[in-house]
Amino acid sequence: MKIMPLLESYHLDDTLNCLQGPTKEQMKVWNQWAATALNIYHENSNSPIEFVLDDAVYKCKIHWDSDFPNAAMKERKELASQGGISLACFIMSVLLKFEYVIQTEIGSGVDYMFLKRVPDNENFIENYNYVEVSGLLEEKGTNTLLNRLKDKHQQIEEGSKRTCKSSVIVTLFAQPKSIRETHHD
């Protein structure tokens, strides 16, 4: 794997200016889930983070806002799941320059379809990538980052989008680290 340079620092809210589809309010809520998950393990609303995008490793710093009430964000499984969506949107929009996201149907084997450009009548299915998203707060027993990646690849194989351009993004909040692996190109 090669280590690639990135900007020195990013903010979770960078997604708000790069991605369309969901409302900015929805993306802020996903970011709040991620911030709450990150705050369990990291202080001062920032941390080094590693993004592994196929065969390249990017190391930088990530910042987030923690000035919001999180009384309704205590369920650990939801923290990992919703926070994972936030980091997947960050990777796809800020780092990989996809501009639009659409949620997919249950049973398709993937969670979202990201498009390189905002869709119109002429480019609706042009330059897309289906993404299966997952997050875990910390590794325990067999619930590891690598096992979760394998499980998500298997989920794509069992779904209706198994032959489409797709990838898996899994985030581990304790480290923090997000891995994106291409499933089909």
C-alpha positions, -999 to 999 in steps of 0.1 A, spaced: 0 0 0 12 35 -7 7 64 17 -7 94 -2 -7 130 9 -40 148 16 -49 181 31 -35 183 66 -70 186 82 -107 181 73 -139 188 91 -169 163 90 -191 192 78 -170 195 46 -196 170 33 -223 197 35 -207 217 7 -198 187 -15 -228 164 -14 -264 167 -26 -294 144 -23 -301 144 14 -308 178 31 -280 196 49 -300 189 81 -300 152 75 -262 152 68 -257 173 100 -276 146 120 -254 119 105 -223 140 114 -237 144 150 -240 106 153 -204 103 141 -192 130 164 -209 113 194 -192 80 184 -158 97 180 -162 115 213 -163 82 231 -126 76 222 -112 110 212 -110 144 229 -113 180 218 -134 172 188 -105 161 166 -83 131 160 -58 117 135 -77 94 111 -66 69 84 -85 65 52 -77 34 32 -91 38 -3 -84 5 -21 -46 4 -23 -38 39 -10 -35 50 26 -43 86 35 -34 100 70 -48 133 81 -67 149 110 -104 150 112 -124 176 132 -160 177 142 -185 198 161 -195 185 196 -216 215 206 -251 199 204 -273 179 228 -267 142 223 -292 128 248 -310 109 220 -277 95 207 -267 68 232 -275 35 215 -241 21 205 -253 1 175 -270 33 161 -239 53 169 -218 30 147 -244 26 120 -254 63 116 -218 75 122 -207 50 95 -230 67 70 -215 101 79 -179 89 72 -190 70 40 -206 103 27 -174 121 37 -152 97 18 -174 95 -13 -179 133 -16 -149 151 -1 -122 126 -10 -136 109 -41 -156 138 -55 -190 122 -59 -217 149 -58 -250 131 -52 -263 103 -31 -295 82 -33 -306 57 -7 -313 22 -22 -339 -4 -14 -335 -31 13 -325 -63 -4 -303 -47 -30 -272 -56 -10 -260 -20 -9 -272 10 11 -265 40 -12 -258 49 -48 -233 78 -52 -232 97 -85 -203 117 -98 -226 145 -109 -260 157 -98 -284 137 -119 -305 151 -147 -325 134 -175 -293 127 -195 -268 115 -169 -290 98 -143 -271 65 -141 -238 78 -154 -206 75 -133 -222 58 -103 -209 36 -74 -231 16 -51 -218 15 -16 -225 -8 13 -218 10 46 -210 -1 81 -195 12 112 -182 -3 145 -173 15 176 -145 -9 186 -132 -43 177 -143 -72 200 -138 -109 195 -147 -117 158 -164 -83 153 -134 -68 136 -128 -43 108 -116 -70 85 -144 -94 93 -170 -67 88 -155 -59 54 -158 -96 44 -194 -97 57 -203 -66 37 -187 -79 5 -208 -111 10 -239 -90 15 -233 -73 -19 -229 -108 -35 -263 -119 -21 -281 -87 -32 -296 -76 -65 -267 -51 -73 -240 -78 -71 -228 -72 -107 -229 -34 -105 -200 -10 -98 -199 -12 -60 -177 -9 -30 -178 -14 8 -170 13 34 -165 4 70 -154 28 98 -138 18 131 -144 47 155 -120 37 183 -89 39 160 -104 59 139 -100 43 105 -123 41 74 -116 15 47 -132 16 12 -127 -15 -9 -140 -18 -44 -163 -48 -49 -169 -45 -86 -156 -20 -111 
